[in-house]
Amino acid sequence: MVKVVRASTKKEYKQFENAGEIVLKDDPYFVPPFPGSLVKLLSPKGPLAKHGGVACFVAYRDGKVVGRVAAMENDSYNKYHGEEAGFFGFFDFINDVEVARALLHAARDYFAAKGIKIMRGPYNTSYECGLLVEGFESSPMVMMVYNPPYYVDMYGKLGLIPARNLYAFYISGAQEAPARILKIVERVKRNTGITCRPINMKNLDPDLRAIQEIYNGTLNRNWGFVPMTFEDIKAVAADLVEVADPELIMIAEKDGKAIGFSLVIPNINEFMWRARGSGTFVRILKFVWWLKTSRPKEARLAVLGVLPEYQNKGLGALFYAETLLKGGRKYLGGELSWVEENNKEIIAGITVMGAQKYKSYRIYESATAGATH
């Protein structure tokens, strides 16, 4: 028999954090989270709780942890989009439909009691989302998700409906920018007066405010977009500042005004993967040591935004070329993710640069009324 418990104690939150690793301990591609990070994120006083309620559920069978799921409200999202939606995430389970169904029922009942009409997922955060449905042969890049293939079949058995596909592309560090892209870049530099510089880590706040303005002004076309407050931006920056490669966080300017930015993150998941299997303290020590003494082999282009009035001026090509030039000196390759399936313009630009689609993710949804099948 499966027992589902809503986490309320430190021990239960810790069991929730460790549940993914318990379930997938034998999976060669699973990457555990940094110790304590999920407890911090999902606790009643954590950053997600500021946008609405969060409920963390752990499934047990014969006293052993066999799965987990988080049910998350986002008042900012519902206000912005005029919806009554909830989001489920951190949905991990052994290969047993009874376990998966019990967890999803717990999330659904939580949402129904709140008057929420529809739930979508998996969303661990607004940027770390989607069920991996293609490309199971490698570990996830930083701030991306992973799940084994049997999850896909299980989602179907639970009656969850596909809603949107997201893609990840890979490009080798040895890849050179095509000649026609370099011509566009030279024309942009020569004719527009637009310059590209690295972020100023010694005076970060002004650049973070510029990034907030660009993010909110350009990425609102993304499905599920929610405007980010300056506090949101600061919280993300605080998590990334120790691992960031400032040379690859670039800001484009015109007459001193920031008009675009590009964020590349070193793939620190490589270090977390290498440290797995160790105890908590040893895992932290190993991660910190590798972070200080070595560099990940790969990186991820996570965000690229250009203000609407400067789109179609070749800034995408400029960012891609600069990233490839600088990143190719340091990394063996990298991922460009994620990109919505209907964003034909970005997909075309990425493909021209020589990147290949190698992973696909899917967002699902379901009404909260009624039971899963």
C-alpha positions in Angstrom: 0.0 0.0 0.0 1.2 3.5 -0.9 1.1 6.2 1.8 1.5 9.9 0.7 2.5 12.4 3.4 2.7 16.2 3.0 6.1 17.3 4.3 6.0 19.5 7.4 9.1 18.6 9.4 12.8 19.1 8.7 13.1 15.4 8.3 10.3 15.1 5.8 11.6 18.0 3.7 15.0 16.3 3.7 13.3 13.1 2.6 11.6 15.0 -0.2 15.0 16.5 -1.3 16.6 13.0 -1.3 13.6 11.2 -2.9 14.8 11.8 -6.4 18.2 10.3 -5.7 16.6 7.3 -3.8 14.3 6.5 -6.7 17.0 7.0 -9.4 20.1 5.9 -7.5 20.9 3.3 -10.2 20.4 5.6 -13.2 23.8 6.5 -14.7 22.6 9.9 -15.9 20.8 11.3 -12.8 22.4 14.4 -11.2 21.5 15.0 -7.5 20.8 18.6 -6.4 23.3 20.5 -4.2 22.6 19.4 -0.6 20.0 21.6 1.0 19.0 23.5 -2.1 15.6 22.0 -2.5 14.8 22.4 1.2 15.7 26.1 0.8 13.7 26.5 -2.4 10.5 24.7 -1.3 10.3 25.5 2.4 7.3 27.7 3.7 9.7 30.6 3.9 11.5 29.9 0.6 11.4 32.0 -2.6 8.6 30.0 -4.3 6.3 30.5 -1.3 6.5 34.2 -1.9 4.5 33.8 -5.1 1.9 31.4 -3.6 1.5 28.2 -1.7 3.8 25.2 -2.0 3.0 21.7 -0.8 5.6 18.9 -0.9 4.4 15.3 -0.8 6.5 12.2 -0.2 5.3 8.6 -1.1 6.2 5.7 1.1 5.7 1.9 0.8 6.6 -0.3 3.7 8.3 2.6 5.3 10.6 3.3 2.3 10.6 6.4 0.1 9.2 5.6 -3.4 8.4 9.0 -4.9 7.7 12.7 -4.4 5.8 15.6 -6.0 5.5 19.3 -5.3 2.3 21.3 -5.9 3.0 25.0 -6.4 0.8 28.0 -6.8 2.0 31.1 -8.6 -0.2 34.1 -8.0 1.9 36.3 -10.2 1.4 33.9 -13.2 -2.4 33.7 -12.6 -2.8 37.4 -12.3 -0.7 38.1 -15.4 -2.4 35.5 -17.6 -5.9 35.6 -16.1 -5.9 31.9 -15.3 -6.5 29.6 -12.4 -3.6 27.3 -12.8 -1.3 25.3 -10.6 2.1 23.7 -11.3 3.4 20.3 -10.3 7.1 19.5 -10.2 9.8 17.4 -8.7 7.6 14.5 -9.8 9.7 11.4 -9.3 8.6 7.8 -8.7 9.6 4.2 -9.0 8.3 2.4 -12.0 4.9 1.7 -10.5 1.7 3.3 -11.6 0.1 3.1 -8.2 2.9 5.2 -6.7 2.7 7.8 -9.5 -1.1 8.0 -9.4 -1.1 8.4 -5.6 1.3 11.3 -5.8 -0.5 13.0 -8.7 -3.8 12.6 -6.8 -2.2 14.4 -3.8 -1.2 17.4 -6.0 -4.5 17.4 -7.7 -6.5 17.4 -4.5 -4.4 20.2 -3.1 -5.1 22.3 -6.2 -8.8 21.5 -6.2 -9.2 22.5 -2.6 -7.6 25.9 -3.5 -10.1 26.4 -6.4 -7.4 25.9 -9.0 -9.0 24.6 -12.2 -6.0 23.2 -14.2 -2.5 22.0 -13.4 0.6 21.9 -15.6 4.0 20.3 -15.3 6.5 19.3 -14.7 7.7 22.7 -13.5 10.4 22.6 -10.9 10.8 26.3 -11.5 9.7 28.5 -14.4 13.0 27.9 -16.1 13.7 24.3 -15.0 10.8 22.4 -16.5 9.5 19.8 -18.9 9.5 16.0 -19.0 12.4 14.6 -21.0 10.9 12.7 -23.9 13.9 12.4 -26.3 17.7 12.3 -25.6 18.1 10.1 -22.6 21.7 9.2 -23.4 23.4 12.0 -21.3 23.1 13.8 -18.0 21.2 17.1 -17.9 23.0 20.4 -18.2 22.9 23.0 -15.4 19.3 24.1 -14.5 17.8 21.5 -16.8 15.9 18.3 -15.9 16.4 14.6 -16.4 14.1 11.6 -16.0 14.3 8.0 -17.2 12.3 6.8 -20.3 9.6 5.0 -18.2 8.3 8.4 -17.0 7.0 9.2 -20.4 4.8 6.0 -20.5 3.7 6.7 -17.0 2.4 10.2 -17.8 0.3 8.6 -20.5 -1.2 6.1 -18.0 -2.0 9.0 -15.7 -4.1 10.7 -18.4 -1.9 13.8 -18.5 -2.3 15.7 -21.8 0.7 17.0 -23.8 0.5 20.8 -24.0 3.9 22.2 -25.3 7.3 20.9 -26.6 10.6 22.4 -25.7 13.9 21.6 -27.5 17.6 21.6 -26.5 20.4 21.9 -29.0 24.1 21.0 -28.8 27.1 22.6 -30.5 30.7 21.6 -30.4 33.3 24.1 -29.1 35.3 23.4 -32.3 32.5 24.7 -34.4 33.3 27.9 -36.2 30.7 30.5 -37.0 29.7 30.4 -40.7 31.1 33.0 -43.0 27.7 34.6 -43.6 27.1 35.0 -39.9 30.5 36.7 -39.5 29.5 39.1 -42.2 26.3 39.9 -40.4 28.2 40.5 -37.2 30.7 42.8 -38.9 27.9 44.7 -40.5 26.2 45.1 -37.1 29.4 46.4 -35.5 30.2 48.7 -38.4 26.8 50.2 -39.2 24.8 50.3 -35.9 27.2 51.5 -33.2 26.0 48.5 -31.1 28.7 47.1 -28.8 28.9 44.0 -26.7 30.6 43.8 -23.3 30.8 41.3 -20.4 28.7 41.9 -17.3 30.3 44.1 -14.6 30.6 41.7 -11.6 32.1 44.6 -9.4 29.0 46.8 -9.9 26.3 44.2 -10.5 23.0 45.9 -9.6 22.9 48.3 -12.6 23.4 45.5 -15.0 20.9 43.3 -13.2 18.3 46.1 -13.5 19.1 46.3 -17.3 18.7 42.5 -17.6 15.4 42.7 -15.7 14.1 45.3 -18.2 15.2 43.3 -21.2 13.9 40.0 -19.9 10.5 41.4 -19.1 10.4 43.3 -22.4 11.4 40.4 -24.7 10.6 37.0 -23.3 6.9 37.7 -22.7 6.3 35.8 -25.9 7.4 32.6 -24.2 4.6 30.4 -23.1 4.1 30.6 -19.3 6.0 33.8 -19.1 5.8 35.7 -15.8 7.5 39.1 -15.3 10.5 39.0 -13.0 10.9 41.5 -10.1 14.2 42.9 -9.2 14.2 40.7 -6.1 13.7 37.6 -8.4 16.6 38.6 -10.5 18.8 39.2 -7.4 17.9 35.8 -6.1 18.9 34.0 -9.3 22.1 36.1 -9.5 23.0 35.1 -5.9 22.8 31.4 -6.8 24.9 31.9 -10.0 27.5 34.4 -8.9 29.9 31.8 -7.5 29.8 29.7 -10.7 29.4 32.3 -13.4 31.8 32.9 -16.2 31.6 36.7 -16.5 33.1 36.8 -20.0 30.1 34.8 -21.2 27.4 36.9 -19.6 27.2 39.6 -22.3 25.3 42.8 -22.6 24.7 44.6 -25.9 24.5 48.4 -25.8 23.5 51.2 -28.1 24.6 54.7 -27.1 25.2 53.5 -23.5 21.8 51.8 -23.2 21.5 48.1 -22.6 19.4 46.6 -25.4 20.1 42.9 -25.2 21.8 40.2 -23.1 23.0 36.7 -23.3 23.6 34.3 -20.3 25.9 31.3 -20.5 26.3 29.1 -17.4 29.2 26.7 -16.9 27.8 23.2 -16.6 28.4 22.6 -12.9 26.2 19.5 -13.0 29.4 17.8 -14.1 30.8 18.3 -10.5 27.5 17.3 -8.8 27.4 14.1 -10.9 31.0 13.2 -10.0 30.3 13.8 -6.3 27.2 11.7 -6.1 27.3 8.7 -3.8 29.3 10.6 -1.2 27.9 11.8 2.1 26.5 15.3 2.3 29.5 16.9 3.9 32.0 15.2 1.6 29.8 16.0 -1.4 29.9 19.7 -0.6 33.6 19.6 -0.1 34.2 17.9 -3.4 32.0 20.3 -5.3 33.6 23.4 -3.8 37.1 22.0 -4.4 36.4 21.2 -8.1 34.7 24.6 -8.5 37.8 26.4 -7.3 40.4 24.2 -9.0 38.9 23.3 -12.4 36.4 24.3 -15.0 33.5 22.2 -16.4 34.0 20.8 -19.8 30.7 22.2 -21.2 28.4 25.2 -20.7 24.8 26.1 -21.4 23.4 29.2 -23.2 20.3 29.6 -21.1 18.8 33.0 -22.0 19.1 35.4 -24.9 16.9 38.5 -25.1 16.9 41.6 -27.3 14.5 44.5 -26.9 11.7 44.5 -29.6 12.9 47.6 -31.4 16.3 46.1 -31.9 15.3 42.7 -33.1 15.9 41.9 -36.8 19.2 43.9 -36.6 21.5 41.0 -36.3 22.0 41.0 -32.6 21.2 37.3 -32.3 24.0 36.5 -34.7 26.3 38.8 -32.7 25.6 37.0 -29.5 25.9 33.6 -31.1 29.2 34.4 -32.8 30.7 36.0 -29.7 29.6 33.1 -27.5 31.0 30.6 -29.9 34.3 32.5 -30.2 34.8 33.0 -26.5 33.2 29.7 -25.3 35.2 27.6 -27.9 38.4 28.7 -26.2 37.3 27.3 -22.8 34.7 24.5 -23.4 34.5 21.4 -25.5 30.9 22.2 -26.4 27.6 23.5 -25.0 23.9 23.4 -25.0 21.4 26.0 -26.2 18.2 25.6 -24.3 15.4 25.6 -24.0 13.6 26.7 -27.1 9.8 26.4 -27.7 8.9 24.3 -30.7 7.1 27.2 -32.4 10.0 29.6 -32.1 11.0 29.1 -35.7 13.2 32.2 -35.8 15.5 31.2 -32.9 15.6 27.5 -34.1 16.7 28.7 -37.6 19.4 30.9 -36.1 20.7 28.1 -33.9 20.7 25.6 -36.7 22.6 28.0 -39.0 25.3 28.2 -36.4 25.8 24.4 -36.6 23.9 23.3 -33.5 21.9 20.1 -33.6 18.7 19.3 -31.7 19.5 16.5 -29.3 16.9 16.6 -26.5 13.2 17.2 -26.4 11.0 18.1 -23.3 7.2 18.2 -22.9 4.9 20.2 -20.7 1.6 18.4 -19.7 -1.6 19.6 -18.2 -4.8 18.2 -16.7 -8.0 19.5 -15.1 -8.0 19.2 -11.4 -11.6 17.9 -11.2 -12.0 14.1 -11.3 -9.5 11.3 -11.0 -6.7 10.1 -13.1 -7.2 6.9 -15.0 
